[in-house]
Structure formats: C-alpha cells, structure tokens
Amino acid sequence: FALGPAHARPGQAAVLDILRNAVELYPPLAGAQAIRTWSGTEGYLPDREPVLGPSLTRPGLLHGFGFAGAGFQIGPAAGEALAEWVCGGASTISLEAFSIGRFRQPASQPTEIEPATNVIPLHRGRSSL
C-alpha cells in the first residue's frame, strides 16, 4: 500500500474505470462529462466509529475525528453534541461510546476488525452488479 504525493490522485486510467463503473451502475450518467476529479483520504479507527468528546490528556480539548466516510450522515448530530459541550460543559447526547478512552487497553489484546463484505469496489474494474 503506497502513500505519498505520487499516489495522492488517481491516474487517468483509474478515473476512466471509475466513470465506466458509474455508468454501469447508473446508465443515465452515460452522457455526463467529468469536468474535474478529486481524491482524498478517510480516517478510519480500529472499530470504524468516530472519537467524540473531551481529551483524556489535554484539558479543554474536544475530539471530533475518525468519521470513516460517514461525516455527512452523522456530522450534524456530532456537531450538535460538541457544540453543547463547548457552550455548556456537557452534552445532552451521550458521547461515552465514542470516547477516546475506549482505545485504552493492554497491548496483548488487540482489537480485531471484521472485514466488510458488502462493499462494491468501484475503483477496481467493473462491478458485478
């Protein structure tokens, strides 16, 4: 798995594969033109859940990261909870399940992640749909 500036953007062949797969999944896109592309990284944590709430090491610091691509879906609720914390010192929405403290465990007990089986990889050739 290569990281670095040379791998930050998909090449033309990869973009064309993605567009072909998009048309295959949704044929009305066949006449559409891509005027620009964008790529970025997503932050995933071992349990694929975000970290929300106060830091355990820095007083006054609130965490809000690791949305694993779900920021558009859960961002509004996360923002509301963190805004309540900033303005009132606590949130009416329980953030305990999202605490950074959930990662405090002995090194001999690593967290295991179940591989996702319901993902359609649009970037790796044609889909099987």
Steps between C-alpha positions, in 0.01 A plus 500: 500500500686807375464845656644827378440786256532275195206292624280787621289517185366220282653478154299550182448124454361466853266796449372348175439168676307679774290686242429178307387332819282798590328478160456126544335556838294799383462507117358858479853620582615385154469850355654680798841665484746504788649849511730426795581227748592507864647247735580500867566278795253374756585448863400157631540384858526134604128479584394725210326742739595866553663644809281770656537675832766631733866409483626286785840671493437866407243695705275714281565300183202331335542225244288466187677277246507160332160511332614235249310649210178545700547868582207612284270255677603547863673838479192705598438301820871495584519875444197559721644287780840670484340847480303423817825392666679820395214726610386319813777266612301184421276352235142377528603236244704224665848483348637226726499238223713733287758592765869480414529294818351197326842439345675470836571130525799276555715449191448125531130538413489653151168609356389278214308642208259296294569560130212668318320267261236737365726748319496545123853605397430749221870570455609144416348418166143432412250422766318169504157665531 
